[in-house]
């Protein structure tokens, strides 16, 4: 499986340009699309799942032009939108039965077997007879991923899947996707939550203001901030000034103030010790110091 996105642009009727000449190559595995709210992630996802037409450029899925073969691409597609909805009057297993039918599973017996396996996989078997509208927030998101992956699609697109979930549900969700990504499948995970990318994705891109700021693997992205993440101690009376001057990642109270992790290209104004960066550090560094360098 591979996807080639070539010079993709999208301009809405109000002349707002959501995407500007976006080019990406996406291979089999888990691909993370990271970026702040309003970066254009959902617009890109909707184009990939054939819900929007681009204003320019094209998308090739296994060499097939998306705009000319929408039905063919839809036949291999699973999608979990950010605002996932379902029919309130359907029970959990009924909704999955409907999703399985849409996925092309015609045999009733085959659908039943597939639904039972899927309910077990996402931890909803015990509530299979509960109306979908009565599920908890985390359960609804699990039902959403179940309907997206039933029928074993080759391309799975999930848009902001863990927003609003507690840490336990978020980990469960990531594990489901990570297990699926071991097959010959492309999973595109669009999110503004850095942890969703760092724990699951072997490829990533950062989208900001409709343009690609970075494309590579998470380790390469982390390297952008190497030597620019610091730990220092700040007195109580200095903390407000520090917050205004530097991107502060964390603060821990100590005897005379705070132990602070911050991002800065240099430490000329404070005595700090360099620490090993992670993906969150790299994301903050990029947004604070590198995003303005993206050509407009």
Phi, psi and omega per residue, in radians:
X1 nan 2.421 3.012
X2 -2.709 2.616 3.095
X3 -2.198 2.306 3.080
X4 -2.076 1.971 3.102
X5 -1.762 2.128 -2.967
X6 -2.168 1.917 3.047
X7 0.883 0.787 -3.048
X8 -1.373 2.272 3.096
X9 -2.300 2.654 3.052
X10 -2.507 2.107 3.080
X11 -2.069 2.162 3.130
X12 -1.442 2.979 -3.042
X13 -1.052 -0.445 3.128
X14 -1.516 0.263 3.141
X15 1.227 0.215 3.056
X16 -1.373 2.174 -3.138
X17 -1.634 1.831 -3.100
X18 -1.414 -0.554 3.119
X19 -2.339 2.471 -3.119
X20 -2.342 1.796 3.049
X21 0.874 0.929 3.125
X22 -1.402 2.195 3.084
X23 -2.226 2.239 -3.127
X24 -2.601 2.543 2.932
X25 -2.019 2.215 -3.063
X26 -2.143 2.193 -3.119
X27 -1.882 3.077 3.132
X28 -0.935 2.436 3.137
X29 2.130 -2.874 -3.098
X30 -1.675 2.134 3.135
X31 -1.995 2.182 -3.142
X32 -1.766 2.241 3.039
X33 -1.901 1.888 -3.036
X34 -1.846 2.566 3.075
X35 2.943 2.790 -3.136
X36 -1.219 2.877 3.032
X37 -1.012 2.385 -3.130
X38 1.507 0.114 -3.097
X39 -1.339 -0.304 -3.089
X40 1.932 0.113 -3.074
X41 -1.093 -0.851 -3.098
X42 -1.145 -0.618 3.063
X43 -1.059 -0.797 3.122
X44 -1.097 -0.741 3.133
X45 -1.086 -0.724 -3.124
X46 -1.179 -0.554 3.043
X47 -1.185 -0.740 -3.105
X48 -1.132 -0.530 -3.135
X49 -1.716 0.275 3.013
X50 1.207 0.388 3.090
X51 -1.572 -0.308 3.094
X52 -2.293 2.580 3.004
X53 -1.681 2.355 3.081
X54 -1.249 2.770 3.055
X55 -1.462 -0.390 3.132
X56 -2.854 2.839 -3.117
X57 1.424 -3.050 -3.137
X58 -2.663 2.880 3.092
X59 -2.187 2.241 3.061
X60 -1.930 2.208 3.075
X61 -1.957 1.936 -3.012
X62 0.912 0.694 3.106
X63 1.437 -0.070 -3.116
X64 -1.636 2.255 3.135
X65 -1.221 2.056 -3.063
X66 -1.012 -0.708 -3.069
X67 -1.207 -0.392 -3.106
X68 -1.762 -0.203 -3.059
X69 -2.385 0.873 -3.069
X70 -1.062 -0.738 -3.117
X71 -1.129 -0.721 3.133
X72 -1.102 -0.741 3.137
X73 -1.207 -0.709 3.127
X74 -1.048 -0.506 -3.104
X75 -1.208 -0.301 3.133
X76 -1.978 0.258 -2.957
X77 -1.902 2.408 2.919
X78 -2.150 2.418 -2.997
X79 -2.437 2.277 2.989
X80 -2.072 1.783 -3.136
X81 -1.294 2.874 3.119
X82 -1.083 -0.684 -3.137
X83 -1.814 1.019 -3.103
X84 -1.007 2.242 3.117
X85 -2.163 2.791 3.070
X86 -2.585 2.985 3.136
X87 -1.366 2.039 -3.006
X88 -1.063 -0.465 -3.061
X89 -1.561 0.076 3.105
X90 -1.720 2.458 3.004
X91 -1.313 2.898 -3.052
X92 -0.978 -0.855 -3.108
X93 -1.216 -0.529 3.109
X94 -1.167 -0.706 3.120
X95 -1.125 -0.724 3.121
X96 -1.183 -0.574 3.077
X97 -1.098 -0.725 3.088
X98 -1.105 -0.768 3.135
X99 -1.116 -0.676 3.130
X100 -1.139 -0.651 3.090
X101 -1.103 -0.761 3.115
X102 -1.122 -0.518 -3.141
X103 -1.359 -0.041 3.055
X104 1.699 0.167 3.106
X105 -1.510 1.756 -3.000
X106 -1.472 -0.628 -3.096
X107 -1.202 2.215 3.133
X108 -1.079 -0.720 3.136
X109 -1.138 -0.764 3.123
X110 -1.090 -0.711 3.110
X111 -1.092 -0.770 -3.131
X112 -1.053 -0.783 3.130
X113 -1.110 -0.749 -3.132
X114 -1.144 -0.708 -3.130
X115 -1.127 -0.754 -3.139
X116 -1.106 -0.736 3.095
X117 -1.105 -0.715 -3.112
X118 -1.185 -0.712 3.120
X119 -1.080 -0.691 3.081
X120 -1.146 -0.724 -3.073
X121 -1.075 -0.708 -3.080
X122 -1.712 0.116 3.058
X123 1.269 0.600 -3.134
X124 -2.087 0.163 -3.063
X125 -1.086 -0.671 -3.094
X126 -1.210 -0.314 -3.128
X127 -2.016 0.431 -3.068
X128 -1.078 -0.462 -3.132
X129 -1.665 0.065 3.111
X130 -1.461 2.465 3.080
X131 -1.075 2.401 -3.078
X132 -0.999 -0.601 -3.128
X133 -1.181 -0.274 -3.115
X134 -1.685 0.011 3.126
X135 -1.293 2.719 3.042
X136 -1.225 2.945 -3.141
X137 -1.003 -0.773 3.131
X138 -1.144 -0.684 3.116
X139 -1.148 -0.653 3.115
X140 -1.112 -0.695 3.108
X141 -1.172 -0.620 3.090
X142 -1.173 -0.671 3.051
X143 -1.109 -0.639 3.106
X144 -1.089 -0.784 3.135
X145 -1.226 -0.562 3.104
X146 -1.077 -0.778 -3.141
X147 -1.219 -0.432 3.141
X148 -1.329 -0.543 -3.028
X149 -1.883 -0.065 3.113
X150 -1.181 2.457 -3.072
X151 1.530 0.065 3.072
X152 0.936 1.066 3.080
X153 -1.160 2.700 -3.140
X154 -1.547 -0.306 3.111
X155 -2.291 2.104 -3.138
X156 -2.107 2.200 -3.134
X157 -2.082 2.147 3.125
X158 -2.191 2.226 -3.019
X159 -1.931 1.986 -3.140
X160 0.854 0.997 -2.996
X161 -1.281 -0.409 -3.026
X162 -1.882 0.111 3.111
X163 -1.050 2.222 3.110
X164 1.500 -0.049 3.134
X165 -1.549 2.612 3.067
X166 -1.332 2.896 -3.057
X167 -0.970 -0.686 -3.123
X168 -1.130 -0.779 3.120
X169 -1.150 -0.639 3.141
X170 -1.102 -0.749 3.120
X171 -1.139 -0.755 3.111
X172 -1.015 -0.756 -3.118
X173 -1.106 -0.814 3.130
X174 -1.050 -0.704 -3.113
X175 -1.129 -0.665 3.097
X176 -1.060 -0.812 -3.127
X177 -1.182 -0.707 -3.128
X178 -1.099 -0.677 3.112
X179 -1.126 -0.743 -3.142
X180 -1.148 -0.589 -3.051
X181 -1.239 -0.151 3.111
X182 -1.295 -0.216 3.138
X183 -1.636 -3.122 3.140
X184 -1.388 1.225 -3.020
X185 -2.389 2.518 2.932
X186 -1.761 2.198 3.040
X187 -2.033 2.087 3.103
X188 -1.832 2.054 -3.090
X189 -1.916 1.899 3.139
X190 -1.716 2.191 -3.040
X191 -2.770 2.778 2.939
X192 -1.888 0.092 -3.134
X193 -1.691 1.949 -3.009
X194 -1.050 -0.671 -3.104
X195 -1.054 -0.495 3.119
X196 -1.138 -0.545 -3.123
X197 -1.438 -0.809 -2.982
X198 -1.123 -0.504 -3.035
X199 -1.652 -0.158 -3.003
X200 -2.324 -0.471 -2.880
X201 -1.731 2.380 3.048
X202 -1.714 -0.139 3.034
X203 -2.382 2.670 3.127
X204 -2.744 2.823 2.971
X205 -2.491 2.669 3.056
X206 -1.987 2.160 3.125
X207 -1.876 2.247 -3.136
X208 -2.484 2.190 -3.133
X209 0.924 0.695 3.051
X210 1.375 0.130 -3.117
X211 -2.266 2.674 3.122
X212 -1.407 2.097 3.102
X213 -1.660 -0.457 -3.138
X214 -2.693 2.539 3.034
X215 -2.571 2.118 -3.118
X216 2.997 -2.639 3.071
X217 -1.802 2.816 -3.064
X218 -0.986 -0.631 -3.139
X219 -1.121 -0.670 3.102
X220 -1.133 -0.652 3.117
X221 -1.173 -0.722 3.118
X222 -1.069 -0.634 -3.117
X223 -1.069 -0.413 3.115
X224 -1.054 -0.528 -3.070
X225 -1.782 0.075 -3.127
X226 -1.118 2.310 -3.091
X227 1.471 0.102 -3.077
X228 -2.213 0.186 3.106
X229 -2.015 2.262 -2.971
X230 -2.282 2.664 2.973
X231 -2.118 2.315 -3.138
X232 -2.644 2.961 3.056
X233 -1.881 2.391 -3.074
X234 -2.216 2.294 3.115
X235 -1.195 2.780 -3.133
X236 -0.955 -0.715 -3.060
X237 -1.339 -0.193 -3.127
X238 -1.712 -0.209 -2.938
X239 -1.107 -0.714 -3.124
X240 -1.091 -0.740 3.126
X241 -1.123 -0.704 3.125
X242 -1.086 -0.743 -3.137
X243 -1.108 -0.569 3.135
X244 -1.360 -0.504 -3.013
X245 -1.633 -0.567 -3.033
X246 -2.248 2.646 2.937
X247 -1.262 1.881 -3.119
X248 -1.617 2.174 -3.099
X249 -1.510 -0.761 -3.111
X250 -2.667 2.706 3.061
X251 -2.360 2.351 3.095
X252 -2.203 2.140 3.130
X253 -1.074 2.353 3.024
X254 -2.270 -3.026 -2.972
X255 -0.974 -0.845 -3.013
X256 -1.953 0.255 -3.121
X257 2.845 -2.132 -3.078
X258 -2.422 2.529 2.894
X259 -1.578 2.166 -2.943
X260 -2.131 2.385 2.902
X261 -1.789 2.263 -3.103
X262 -2.496 2.874 3.120
X263 -1.926 2.251 3.076
X264 -2.799 2.428 3.092
X265 -1.112 -0.328 -3.129
X266 -2.688 2.940 -3.129
X267 -2.160 0.669 -3.088
X268 -1.167 -0.429 -3.073
X269 -1.729 0.004 -3.141
X270 -2.681 2.791 3.083
X271 -1.666 1.848 -3.089
X272 -2.263 2.806 3.093
X273 -1.952 2.266 3.099
X274 -1.145 2.451 3.065
X275 -2.195 2.816 -3.121
X276 -1.215 2.215 -3.100
X277 -1.375 2.763 2.977
X278 -2.143 -3.039 -3.049
X279 -1.167 -0.589 3.107
X280 -1.128 -0.768 3.078
X281 -1.013 -0.787 -3.099
X282 -1.109 -0.691 -3.138
X283 -1.128 -0.797 3.128
X284 -1.118 -0.754 3.120
X285 -1.030 -0.817 -3.103
X286 -1.073 -0.825 -3.081
X287 -1.153 -0.554 -3.104
X288 -1.463 -0.655 -2.945
X289 -2.090 -0.356 -3.038
X290 -1.956 -0.418 -3.014
X291 -1.111 -0.512 3.134
X292 -1.230 -0.226 -3.119
X293 -1.521 -0.123 3.119
X294 -1.124 2.200 3.141
X295 -1.038 2.379 -3.141
X296 -1.735 nan nan
